[in-house]
Amino acid sequence: MRGCVLVAALQRRVAVKSRGQVVALVMIGLVALLGISAIAVDVGDLWTTRHLMQTAADAGAVAAVDAITIGQTSLTELTTAADAATAQNGFTNGSSTAANSNLVTVSVVNPPTSGPYAYNTNAVQVTVSQNQPTYFMRVLGWSQVPVSTEAVALTVSGGSCVYALDPWASGTIDLSGGGNLNSTCGVYDNSKSSSALVVGGTSILQAPLVGVVGGTNINGGGSTPPTSGISAFGDPLAWVPEPTGYGTCSSYSTENVDTTVTLYPGLYCGGLKINGQANIRFSAGTYVMDGGGLTIVAGAVVAGSNVTFYLTGANVANSNPGSYAGVNIAGGTTVNLSAPCDSDNGGIMGMLFFQDRSITSGVSSQINGGSNSSFTGAIYFPTTPLTYNGSSGADQYTYLVSDTLTVNGTANIGNNYGCLKGGSLIKNASLVE
């Protein structure tokens, strides 16, 4: 009997001890579970912050490279662009954020010093960093954790080469008069007008892409469907420096040429008129038309390689030889002109016709070219109207950048930038890391 009592007592003691162990194990498990949950909350918060920070770094890198594409190359200019973009995305260099009193650091490096784009001057590396406070991980000794993200962007050749810049005009690109524009690269129209792009009658616009800020008025079929409502854009060649040091004119008189002759770079005070019986070869270099512009009359034969024509003059709309005039090339001419592939011969790389950007007189240019004519390079009239009916040279390229663009004949635009050092003059920013 006594033995039975002892066994029962022992069983009760074992049972009590087992219950105590279970409670202890449960408590330990709960503490561990709470600890893991707490760490998960902190880690999740850190990952969310890192994602937002990466977005800011990406935006900063792209903004800095966008600055390069318009000719801003100093580290100060690139840093200013990157800082503005990261700030718009919630991370301002040298400041705290709404949920964190620690200061943000934004660093900009051009060129990167490591990685696949090291020492590439067209690449920018942006790093955004900030110490992030913890909440539950403090009990493990971590009151804050450093978080850093990095992005690299690079300039790449742009996919478009036809730009009409006027933000308000109706028919900023106008093919209503039976014109055909066939482009191997994209076409952009910056006008906010409801009829920014007009393609009428039998006209056809063909391009890999057509982007329009405003609306379109397209009749008939065969044209590339445009994308309306794109973001407004600026002058894609604004970064190209204008020529300087070409002297001044004391008097103006348009030079008329009627014979077979070779012309040379320099300052033409009052411009140049090439008459129908002339056969002209332009030597390589920059030709400054200070007033009077460049006129080529039907029947003329004109050729020149590695040439740039810079058009300036008094900013008034009249016929005085000292007043600004554009380029006027009649139909029935044979004109083959190409811009320099580099700046070694005195011209401006990639620039064929280059309008003084300060001109606001509204004086237009008209360039016609038949099957025996070609124009290779940038045809650049950023503040004046352009009518263009010409073609790129064989396996060459043409940029059309103008205030407004009218095509009432046939224009064929190529995009073979092989001869240009660094590829296309028009660059886009691409995020590469």
Helices and strands as residue ranges (DSSP letters): H 2-69, H 75-88, E 105-109, E 123-133, G 137-140, E 144-157, E 160-164, E 173-175, E 180-183, E 186-189, E 197-199, E 204-206, E 210-212, E 216-218, E 227-228, E 255-257, E 260-263, E 266-269, E 272-274, E 279-282, E 285-290, E 294-296, E 301-304, E 307-312, E 327-329, E 334-338, E 351-355, E 365-368, E 374-381, E 386-389, E 398-402, E 405-406, E 410-413, E 427-431
